[in-house]
Structure formats: structure tokens, C-alpha cells
């Protein structure tokens, strides 16, 4: 079994209204040192596979086709557990 973490983040230059709202709320709570907040997604995926290279290819394909919007988002696949 392979466990992977997939991190999806907005591309540089894409506006993040949710991040701006969180930043303003943090300032209201007294956290004035917060300069920028970007909101993304964290996805855990478990695969019934023992071939790490094949699993990585599958995960990249899943991310590109469904889990991330390649027009405005980047993604990073991290294999965290094999066993």
C-alpha cells in the first residue's frame, strides 16, 4: 500500500480572496505580523500498489485531471508511506 499527500496551491499571481479574508481576520485578532495568507487544499490518497514510480505517475495524472485546476493551481505529490 502507498500513501501520498497531494498539496494543491494557487499559482503565483492568482488572486486569493479567501486568503485575504483570513488575513484580515487574523489582523483583527491581533496578529499584525501576518503579511500574506494563501489558501490551498491538502488531499491524502491511499493506493493498493507497491510500485512507487507507477503510483507517482497515477497520482500526478489524478491531480492534473481532477484534484487541481491546472489553469490556476499548482500541485505537488509527496509519497509518504510505502508498505
N, C-alpha and C positions, 0 to 999 in steps of 0.2 A: 504494500500500500504506500502511496505517495501523498503527502500533504503539501499543499502550496498556499502561499499568501499572494494575493494579487492586489496591488496598490494602484488605484486609478486617481489621477490628479488632472486638474485643468491645465491646459497648455499655457505657457508664458504669454502674457498679453490678453488672455481671455478674461473678461470681467467676471467677478465673483460676488454677486450681490448678497448671497448668504454669508460669505466670509466677512463682507463689510458690516452686515448686521451684527454678527458675533463680535467683531472688533469693537463696534460702538457700545455694545452691552458690556464687554469687558472693561471699557473705559469708565462706564457708569458705575461699575462695581469697584473702581479704584485702581484698576490695572493699567495705568497710564503708559507704562513702558512697552505695551503691545503695539508694534508698528504695522504688522500685516497679519491677516488670517486668511488662509485658503482652505476651503472645504473639499474633501475628496471622498473616495469610497475604499473600504477595506473588505476584501472577499476571501474567505477560506474555501479551498476546494480539495476534496479527497478523491484520489483516483485509484482504482483497482489495477495497478500496474507496478512492475518492478524495473521497467526500462526508463531511467530518468531522462534520457535525451528525447525519447518518443513522447514522454509525458510533457516535457517542456514545450515541444512543438505543438501538442494538442492544446495546452494552456494558453500559449501565445495566440493560436487561432481562435479559441473561445473568446479571449479578451478582445481581439481585433474585430470579431464579428458580432459580439453580443454585449460583453461586460463593459466595454468602453466605447465611447463615440469618438472615432479617430479624427473627426473634424476638429473637435475642441478639447479632447482629452488625450493624455499620455497614460501608459500603463507600464507596470514593472512586475514581472513574475519572479517569485522567490520560492525555491524548493526548500522546505524547512524540515521535512521528515521523510525518510525512506525506510521501509521496514515491513 
